[in-house]
Amino acid sequence: MIVGIGADLVQIDRFERWQAVSGLPERYFDLRELADARSGGHAVSSLAARFAAKEAFGKALGAGLRGIVLKDIMVVTREKGRPELVVSGTALAALQKSGASRVLVSLSHERDMALAMVVLEAL
């Protein structure tokens, strides 16, 4: 059963500016997530899509991100480039409270925009 669906769209150039501010990306992204995003050829667009996934997760919860630490929502790349949203801490508590037990995520980026969609499912 689907518990919630969220989508978010962000401008990639916003994250180009973030890169220039020392320590700013580390406020929102786990170090493993940053390394994973930067290992590919499209680091800035990958970070933008990952940030959109964090926002989409909050929308899928129906309550937004209030009380959730953004570093507790991490997008990791699995086999063949498949993204997976991994939650811990405050995000895991919010997921459990929602009744969902599975998180599906899809990311996309094109030119100046990045998009993420998150589906929360109760199995």
Long-range contacts (C-beta under 8 A, 24 or more apart in sequence): 1-121, 1-122, 2-119, 2-120, 2-121, 2-122, 3-60, 3-98, 3-99, 3-100, 3-120, 3-121, 3-122, 4-59, 4-60, 4-61, 4-62, 4-98, 4-100, 4-118, 4-119, 4-120, 5-59, 5-60, 5-117, 5-118, 5-119, 5-120, 6-55, 6-56, 6-57, 6-58, 6-59, 6-60, 6-61, 6-117, 6-118, 7-56, 7-59, 7-115, 7-116, 7-117, 7-118, 8-52, 8-53, 8-55, 8-56, 8-59, 8-115, 8-116, 9-52, 9-113, 9-114, 9-115, 10-48, 10-49, 10-51, 10-52, 10-55, 10-113, 10-114, 10-115, 11-48, 11-112, 11-113, 11-114, 12-44, 12-45, 12-48, 12-109, 12-111, 12-112, 12-113, 12-114, 13-112, 14-48, 15-44, 15-45, 15-47, 15-48, 15-51, 16-44, 18-47, 19-44, 19-47, 27-70, 28-54, 28-70, 28-71, 29-70, 29-71, 29-74, 30-71, 30-74, 32-74, 32-76, 33-74, 33-75, 33-76, 36-75, 36-76, 36-77, 40-77, 42-109, 45-109, 45-114, 46-109, 48-109, 48-114, 49-75, 49-107, 49-108, 49-109, 49-114, 49-115, 49-116, 50-75, 50-107, 50-116, 51-114, 52-107, 52-114, 52-115, 52-116, 53-83, 53-85, 53-105, 53-107, 53-116, 53-118, 55-116, 56-105, 56-116, 56-117, 56-118, 57-85, 57-87, 57-91, 57-103, 57-105, 57-118, 59-118, 60-118, 60-119, 60-120, 61-94, 61-95, 61-98, 61-120, 62-98, 63-94, 67-94, 68-94, 75-105, 75-107, 83-107, 85-118, 95-120
